[in-house]
Amino acid sequence: MRILVFTGKGGVGKTSVAASTALRAAEMGYRTLIMSTDPAHSLGDSLDKELSPSPINIAPNLDAQEVSVFSDLNNNWEVVRAHFAELMRNKGVDGVYAEEIGILPGMEELFSLSYIKQYNESNKYDLLVVDCAPTGETLRLLSLPETFGWVMKMLRNVEKYAVKPLIRPLSKISNKTEKMVASPEVFSAIDNLFTATEGIIDLLGDNTKTTVRLVMNPEKMVIKESMRALTYLNLYGITVDRIVINRVLAEDKDSGYLNEWKKVQHKYIDEIHHAFAPIPISKVPYFSSEVVGLDMLRLMANEVYGQQNPLDIFFKENPIEIKKVPEGHFQMRVKLPFLHDANMSIALQQQGDDMTIRIGDNQKTITLPVFLAGMKSDEAYFEGQWLCVDFKMHEKVAV
């Protein structure tokens, strides 16, 4: 199954571009699902259809879904939430605080990720189009499996293998202690969610299956946010294979008081081409009517793709690579464009076989290959847009 993730600054029209892509693919015969993970859903408005938390058919070969965090929490996490609420009440925490403690930060994004893996394994669809929340929330979504993994392991293992064996023998003495023992359903729910998201980063980072398409308007603030997004997406090893510039004013028409704005747009479009090359770029005009309904989405798809197949991979580049250099040592290279332009700080830390790269509030831990075992990072520097980290075998000093 091919996976296309659409994101961009809020209000740039990413939902319309995502929906037009899904419609084009469906009309080409691909079994297509478009799924909105944005809490402020607008996918149904774009398609001019009422959607639900489960996929519903919109047109031949086209299903659509708006993920509902409340539905997912009730169906998949309620038993865990209730258990932790009871534990908190036994510890003297009452009211809303006890109820809220079982809903961990990031649960909404985690359930969205579980859907991606679920549909990938089902073989029901040829294409999954993910209409993500604005850029910041998308980056949180894509980084979640790594940052959330330790929490899931704690929930999965600490109580299961430490608390449970210690408490259960005492339960014969105290009914209150018995309430602290999680039921098999609690462990099952935690295991299911952990399993549902295992390997999702590998799936998202597989640029033969998954690519991101950035949607932007020719405006300074939007471009700057898109630059940061591309840098962070590269950090996570996720490929951007197309840029879509939306709402471009037609140059061959007199737009009255908007003529000056067209000059500004032209300047920023040139800047986008210069900054994001060689990623392919599409320009979508500012339509005379709003892009709502299947007919308008078809027009938009024609502007975005022309005669191209939307499932094609339009740009291939591994943003993270490890290779042997002529000097005889190994080098890890991570493409981090616009890092200096955005004044983002960077920090690196090697711990055993893991190399952690932190940029601002985002970080990526890269598990180093076996052939680097015993080597330490020797030097880090930039070559153009690439962060280069050299690894050399350090000789033992005789004592």
C-alpha positions in Angstrom: 0.0 0.0 0.0 1.3 3.5 -0.9 1.0 6.1 1.8 0.9 9.8 1.1 1.0 12.3 4.0 -0.2 15.9 3.4 0.7 18.7 5.8 1.4 22.4 5.9 0.7 25.5 7.9 -2.9 25.9 9.0 -5.2 27.5 6.3 -3.0 26.8 3.2 -5.5 24.3 1.7 -3.8 21.0 2.5 -7.1 19.2 3.0 -8.3 20.2 -0.5 -5.0 19.1 -2.1 -5.1 15.8 -0.2 -8.8 15.2 -1.1 -8.1 16.0 -4.8 -5.2 13.5 -4.8 -7.4 10.8 -3.3 -10.1 11.4 -5.8 -7.6 11.4 -8.8 -6.2 8.0 -7.6 -9.6 6.5 -7.0 -10.8 7.5 -10.5 -7.6 5.9 -11.9 -8.8 2.6 -10.4 -6.8 2.5 -7.2 -8.6 1.4 -4.0 -8.1 4.6 -2.0 -8.8 5.7 1.6 -8.4 9.3 2.7 -8.1 9.7 6.5 -8.1 13.0 8.4 -6.1 13.1 11.7 -6.7 16.8 12.2 -8.9 17.3 15.4 -10.5 20.3 13.5 -11.8 18.1 10.7 -12.5 19.8 7.4 -12.3 16.8 5.1 -16.0 16.2 5.1 -16.5 19.8 4.2 -14.0 19.5 1.3 -15.7 16.4 0.0 -19.1 17.9 0.7 -20.0 14.7 2.6 -20.8 13.8 6.2 -18.0 11.5 7.5 -17.6 9.3 10.5 -14.9 7.8 12.7 -15.0 4.7 10.4 -14.4 4.6 6.7 -17.5 5.3 4.5 -17.7 5.1 0.7 -17.7 8.5 -1.1 -17.3 7.5 -4.7 -16.2 4.4 -6.6 -12.9 3.2 -5.1 -12.9 6.1 -2.6 -13.5 5.8 1.1 -13.0 8.6 3.7 -12.6 8.7 7.5 -12.3 11.4 10.2 -10.5 9.9 13.1 -12.2 10.5 16.4 -10.1 10.5 19.6 -13.2 10.1 21.8 -14.3 7.0 19.9 -10.9 5.5 20.0 -10.3 6.2 23.7 -13.7 4.6 24.6 -13.2 1.6 22.4 -9.5 0.9 23.0 -8.3 2.6 26.2 -11.3 2.9 28.6 -10.4 -0.2 30.6 -6.9 1.2 31.1 -8.1 4.7 32.0 -10.6 3.2 34.6 -7.8 1.1 36.1 -5.4 4.0 36.6 -8.2 6.2 37.9 -8.9 3.6 40.6 -5.2 3.4 41.5 -5.2 7.2 41.9 -8.3 7.2 44.1 -6.7 4.6 46.3 -3.7 7.0 46.6 -6.0 9.8 47.7 -6.4 11.6 44.3 -10.0 12.4 43.7 -12.3 13.8 41.0 -11.3 14.9 37.6 -7.6 14.5 38.3 -8.0 10.8 38.9 -10.0 10.4 35.7 -7.6 12.3 33.6 -4.4 10.5 34.8 -5.2 7.5 32.5 -5.2 9.6 29.3 -1.6 10.1 28.4 -0.4 13.0 26.3 -0.2 12.1 22.7 -3.0 9.4 22.8 -4.8 11.1 19.9 -1.8 10.9 17.6 -0.9 7.4 18.8 -4.3 6.1 17.7 -3.9 7.8 14.3 -0.6 6.0 13.8 -2.2 2.7 14.7 -4.7 3.2 11.9 -1.8 3.7 9.4 -0.2 0.4 10.4 -3.6 -1.4 10.5 -4.5 -0.3 7.0 -1.0 -1.1 5.7 -1.3 -4.7 6.9 -4.9 -5.2 5.8 -4.2 -5.1 2.0 -7.7 -3.5 1.6 -6.4 -0.4 -0.1 -3.8 0.5 -2.7 -3.4 4.0 -1.4 -3.8 5.7 2.0 -3.9 9.5 1.9 -3.4 11.0 5.4 -4.7 14.6 5.8 -2.7 15.7 8.8 -3.1 18.5 11.2 -1.1 21.7 10.7 2.7 21.3 10.5 3.5 21.4 14.3 1.0 18.7 15.1 2.2 16.6 12.2 5.7 16.7 13.5 4.4 15.7 16.9 2.6 12.8 15.3 5.6 11.6 13.4 8.0 11.9 16.3 5.5 10.3 18.8 6.5 6.6 18.4 10.0 7.3 19.5 9.2 9.6 22.4 6.2 7.6 23.5 7.9 4.2 23.3 9.4 4.3 26.8 6.1 5.2 28.3 4.4 2.2 26.7 7.2 -0.1 27.8 6.8 1.2 31.3 3.0 0.5 31.3 3.6 -2.8 29.7 6.3 -4.2 31.9 6.7 -2.4 35.2 3.2 -3.2 36.6 3.0 -6.5 34.7 6.3 -8.0 35.9 7.0 -6.1 39.1 3.9 -4.7 40.8 1.5 -7.6 39.9 3.6 -10.5 41.4 4.2 -8.5 44.6 0.7 -7.5 45.2 -1.3 -10.5 44.2 -0.2 -12.7 47.1 -1.3 -9.9 49.5 -4.7 -9.6 47.9 -6.0 -12.4 50.1 -5.4 -10.1 53.1 -6.7 -6.8 51.7 -9.6 -6.1 49.4 -8.2 -2.6 48.8 -4.9 -4.2 47.6 -6.8 -6.5 45.2 -8.2 -3.4 43.5 -4.7 -2.3 42.7 -4.1 -5.4 40.6 -4.8 -4.8 37.0 -7.1 -7.2 35.2 -6.0 -9.2 32.2 -8.1 -6.8 30.0 -5.8 -3.9 31.1 -2.6 -5.7 30.1 -4.3 -6.8 26.9 -5.3 -3.2 26.0 -1.7 -1.9 26.7 -0.2 -4.7 24.7 -2.6 -4.2 21.8 -1.7 -0.5 21.5 2.0 -1.1 21.9 1.8 -3.8 19.1 -0.3 -1.6 16.9 2.3 1.1 16.7 5.5 -1.0 16.8 7.5 -0.5 13.6 5.5 2.5 12.4 8.6 4.7 12.2 10.2 2.1 9.8 7.0 2.2 7.7 6.9 6.0 7.6 10.6 6.1 6.9 10.4 3.6 4.0 10.6 6.0 1.0 9.5 3.2 -1.3 6.1 3.3 0.4 5.6 6.6 2.3 6.3 10.2 1.2 5.2 13.5 2.5 3.8 16.3 0.4 4.1 19.9 1.7 1.4 22.4 0.8 2.1 26.1 1.1 1.0 29.5 0.0 3.5 32.0 -1.5 3.8 33.9 1.8 6.8 34.6 4.0 5.5 33.1 7.2 4.3 30.0 5.4 7.6 29.4 3.6 9.6 29.8 6.8 7.4 27.2 8.6 7.7 24.8 5.6 11.5 25.2 5.7 11.5 24.1 9.3 9.1 21.2 8.5 11.4 19.9 5.8 14.4 20.0 8.2 12.5 18.1 10.9 11.1 15.6 8.4 14.6 14.9 7.2 15.7 14.4 10.8 13.1 11.7 11.1 14.2 10.1 7.9 10.9 10.9 6.1 11.0 11.9 2.4 9.2 14.9 1.0 8.6 14.1 -2.7 6.5 17.1 -3.8 5.8 20.7 -2.9 2.4 22.2 -3.8 2.1 26.0 -3.9 -1.6 26.8 -3.5 -3.7 29.9 -4.3 -1.5 31.5 -6.9 -3.0 34.5 -8.6 -3.1 34.3 -12.4 -0.4 36.5 -14.0 -2.2 36.9 -17.3 -5.2 38.6 -15.8 -5.7 42.1 -14.4 -6.5 41.6 -10.7 -7.1 45.2 -9.8 -5.9 46.0 -6.4 -4.4 42.5 -6.2 -1.8 43.3 -8.9 0.7 44.4 -6.3 0.1 41.2 -4.3 0.8 39.2 -7.5 4.3 40.8 -7.6 4.8 39.7 -4.0 3.7 36.2 -4.8 6.0 36.0 -7.8 8.9 37.0 -5.6 8.1 34.3 -3.1 7.4 31.6 -5.7 11.0 32.2 -7.0 12.2 31.9 -3.5 10.4 28.6 -3.0 11.9 27.2 -6.3 15.4 28.2 -5.2 15.1 27.0 -1.6 13.3 23.6 -2.2 15.0 22.4 -5.4 15.3 19.7 -6.6 12.0 18.6 -5.1 9.3 18.9 -7.8 6.9 21.8 -7.3 3.3 22.3 -8.5 1.4 25.6 -8.7 -2.3 25.6 -8.1 -4.3 28.8 -9.1 -6.6 30.8 -6.9 -9.9 29.4 -8.2 -12.9 31.7 -8.8 -15.0 29.5 -6.5 -14.2 27.6 -3.3 -12.8 24.1 -3.7 -15.7 22.1 -2.3 -17.2 18.9 -3.9 -15.9 16.4 -6.3 -16.1 18.5 -9.4 -13.8 21.3 -8.0 -11.5 18.6 -6.5 -11.0 17.2 -10.0 -10.0 20.6 -11.3 -7.5 21.0 -8.5 -6.1 17.5 -9.2 -5.5 18.5 -12.8 -3.5 21.5 -11.6 -1.4 19.5 -9.1 -0.6 16.5 -11.2 -1.5 17.2 -14.9 -1.2 13.7 -16.5 1.0 12.3 -13.8 0.1 9.4 -11.5 -0.3 10.7 -7.9 1.0 7.4 -6.6 4.4 8.0 -8.3 7.4 8.9 -6.1 8.4 12.2 -7.6 11.7 12.6 -5.6 14.0 10.1 -4.0 16.7 11.0 -1.6 17.8 9.2 1.6 18.0 12.0 4.2 20.0 9.7 6.5 22.9 7.6 5.2 26.0 5.9 6.5 28.9 5.2 4.2 32.6 4.6 4.2 34.6 7.6 3.0 38.0 7.5 1.1 39.9 8.5 4.2 39.1 5.0 5.6 36.6 5.9 8.3 32.8 5.8 8.3 30.5 8.7 8.1 26.9 9.3 9.0 25.2 12.0 6.9 21.9 13.7 7.8 20.5 16.3 5.4 19.3 19.2 7.5 18.4 22.0 5.1 17.6 25.5 6.4 19.1 24.6 9.9 21.1 27.8 10.0 18.5 29.9 8.3 15.9 29.1 11.0 18.4 29.7 13.8 17.8 26.2 15.2 20.2 24.8 17.7 21.6 21.3 17.3 23.1 18.8 19.8 24.5 15.3 19.4 25.0 12.5 21.9 26.3 9.0 21.4 25.3 6.3 23.9 26.4 2.8 23.0 25.0 2.0 19.6 22.6 4.9 19.6 23.2 8.4 18.2 20.7 11.0 19.3 20.4 14.2 17.3 18.3 17.0 18.9 17.2 20.1 17.0 15.2 22.5 19.1 12.4 20.5 20.7 12.6 17.6 18.3 15.0 14.7 18.5 15.8 11.5 16.6 17.7 8.5 17.9 19.5 6.6 15.2 20.5 3.0 16.0 24.0 2.6 14.5 24.7 -0.5 12.4 26.7 -3.4 13.7 29.9 -2.5 11.8 30.2 0.7 13.8 30.3 -1.3 17.1 33.2 -0.1 19.1 33.6 3.1 17.1 33.1 6.6 18.6 31.9 9.7 16.9 35.1 11.7 16.2 34.0 14.9 14.6 30.8 16.6 13.5 30.6 19.3 10.8 28.4 20.6 7.9 29.1 20.1 4.2 26.5 22.3 2.6 23.1 21.1 3.9 24.5 17.8 5.2 25.4 17.2 8.8 28.4 14.9 8.7 29.5 12.8 11.7 32.7 10.8 11.4 33.3 7.5 13.3 36.7 6.2 13.9 38.2 3.2 15.8 39.9 4.6 18.9 43.1 2.7 19.8 43.4 1.5 23.4 46.1 3.2 25.3 48.5 0.8 27.0 48.7 1.2 30.8 
